[in-house]
Amino acid sequence: MIVFDVITIFPEFFRGPFDYGVVRRGREKGLLETRVHDLRSFTSDRHRTVDDRPFGGGEGMVLKPEPLFEAVEAIRSDAAAEIVVLSASGRRFVQSEALRLSRARQVILICGRYEGIDERVVEHLATAELSVGDFVLSGGEIGAVVIVDAVARYIPGVVGKEGSILKDSFSDPAALEPAVEHPHYTRPAEFRGWPVPDVLISGDHEAVRKWRDEAARQKTARNRPDLLK
């Protein structure tokens, strides 16, 4: 059982994303739990203030440390909980990180907003600062959904055919270099004059395996050359 706790100023955002797919399936099986917390509930002033102007000047507002520390300390139930700050400044979230987080019993996700989060949260509270890509979003909520979905797939029993997870893009720990998954085809065998590769309907499993390995390498070179050494 793994518990995902999400801290956000927009709790309503999560009413939909966690009600579908593997996350919903994991909840229904009792394999995971999702809890969403309104950061404003952990403020102490009557205006429920969660942000303030940055020291040193500059544009935007910064999330204050007090309510974030209060929130984490109130909801943390496991001393070894993973506390993740979603930030464009974080290291890139990759498949191996999803596998690592899946071994935790509690993952607390802090959704950044505005100009950013007080760095003392990152330095003295978080166990990881993660980004879901080299682009800027308006907040960490979308990133939190991405991480929960990716991590949930590694929880035993959540995905119907667990062996399929090992064939996902970036998932082979023994690979010399990470690769995207090979192309997929299904019926009909020919569509608008475009046939599937003959090898896939040959019945030769070893030939299929070799074709998929080479096709995955070619697709990686085409779409993600940065992954190839």
N, C-alpha and C positions, 0 to 999 in steps of 0.2 A: 504494500500500500504506500503510495507516494501522494503527498499533499502539495498542491500548487497554490500559493497565496499571492495574489496580485494586489499591489498598492497603487492606486490611481486617483486622479481627481475627477475622472469620468467613469464611475462604476457601471453606468447604464450601457456603456460600449460593449461590455462582455456578455450581455444577455443573449446574443445570437451566436457568436463564434464558438462558444464552448458547448453548444447544444447540437452539434453535428459531428459526424465522422468518428475518428478514433477516440477523441476526447469523450464524447458522449458514451461510446461503447465501453470505454474504460470505467467511467463512472457507474454505468448500469451493472457492470460486473463486480463492482466494489474494489477495483484495482487501483483507482486513483480518485482524488477529490480535488475540486477546484473551489477556491473561496476568493471573493473579490472584496476589497476593503477601500472605503472612501477615505482618502488622506485627510480630508477636512474634519473627520471624526476624531482625529488625534491632535487637534489644535486646542489652545487654552483661552484664546481671546474671543470676544463676542462676534467679531467679524469673520472668524474661522480662517485666518490668514495663513496661507501656505507659501507665499513668495514675497520677495523684497528686491529692491534695487541692488545691482552688483557693486561691491566695493571697487574703487578705482575708476568708476564711471563706465559708460558704455550703454549700448542699446539693450532692451529687453529686461526681463525679470528672472530671478534665480529662485529655485525651490529651496526653502529654508531647511536647515538640518534638524531643528527641534521636532517637528511633527513626524519626520521620517524615522528618526531614532525611536520616538515614542511608539510609532506604528510597529516597527520591527520587533521591539522589545515586548510589545503586548501580544503579538501573534506567534512569535517563535516558540515552538514546542519541542524542538530538537536542537541540542547544543551544537550539533554538527550540520545544521541547516545551511544550504547554499543560499546566499543572498546576492542576487544579481541585479545590477543597475543597468537599465537599457539606455544606451547613449551612443550617439554617432562617433564619439571619441573612443569607444571601447574597442577591444580586439574583435576580430571578425568571428561570428558564430558559425561554426562548421560542424560537420557530422560527428567528429570525434568528441566535440564538446557536448553534443546531445547525448551520446552514449555515457559520458562521464556524469552528467547531471541525472541520468536515469537511475543511477546507483544511490542517490540520496533519498532520504525518507521525507524531506521537506525542502521545497524550492520556493523561495520568496523572491518575487519579481517586482522591482521598483520602476515604475514607468516615469521617465523624465518628461518634462514639459518646459515650455517657454525657452529661455536662453540656455538653461541647463540646471544642474543640481549642485548644491554646495559641495565642494571637493572633499570636505571632511567626511561626508557620507561614503564616498568612494574609498578614502584612505583608511577609515577607522570602523566601518560597518560592513561594507560589501566584501564578498569573497570573490567576485568577478564583475568586471565591467564589459558588457558585450554589445556589439553592433550587428544587426542582421544584414548589413551591406554598406557599400561605399556610396551612400546617399543620405540625405537628411529628410527625416519625416517630421511631422508636426508634433509627434509625441511618441512615447514608448509603447503605447497600447498595441499597435499592430505588431511590433516586434515581440511583445509578450505572447501574443496568440501564436506566432510562428514558433517560438521556443517551446511552448507547451505542447503543440502538435508534434513537433519533431522528437521531443523527449518521450512523449506518450507512446510512440511507435516502438520504443525499445523496452517497454514494460511487458514482461512475459504475460501472454494471454490477451493482450489488447488487440493485436493484429491477428486475423484469422490464420494465415499461413506465416508463421514466424520465420521460416526459411527465406521468404521473399525479401525480408528486411536486409539480409546479408548481400543481396544482389542489387540493392539500391545504389544510385550514384554516390560515390565517395565513401562507400561502406566497407570496402575490403581492407582490413587492417594489414593483410600480408602483401598488398600490392606495393611494388617499388615506387609507384607514383599514383596519386589519386586520379580517378577517371570518372567521367559521367557514364551513365548506363548506356548499354547498346540500344539501337533502334528496335521498336516493337512493330509487329504486323499481326493482323487477324483476318478472318474471312470477310469478303471473298478473296480468293487467291489472285484475281485480277480485277482491277477497278479502273474504268475509263482508259483502258489500255496500259495501265501501270501494274505489272505483275510483282508479286513478292519475290525475294531472292530464292532461286531454286533450291538452295541448300536447306532452307527452312522447312521444305516439304519433302525432303529426301528420305527422312527417317534415320539418317546417319547422325547419331547423337554427338559423336566426337567431332565430326565436321561442323555441326551446328555450334558446338562450344568454341571451336577455333574461329569460326566466322564471327561470333558475338564478341570475342576478345578483340579481334582486329577491327570490327565495326565500332566498338567502344573507343578504341584508340584513335581511330579516324575522326569520330565525332568530338572527342576531347580536343584534338588538334584544331578542329574547325571552330568549335564554340568556346573552348577554354584552354587556349595554348599556354596560358600562364601556369597550368597545372603540370605541364610536361617538363621534365628536367632536361 
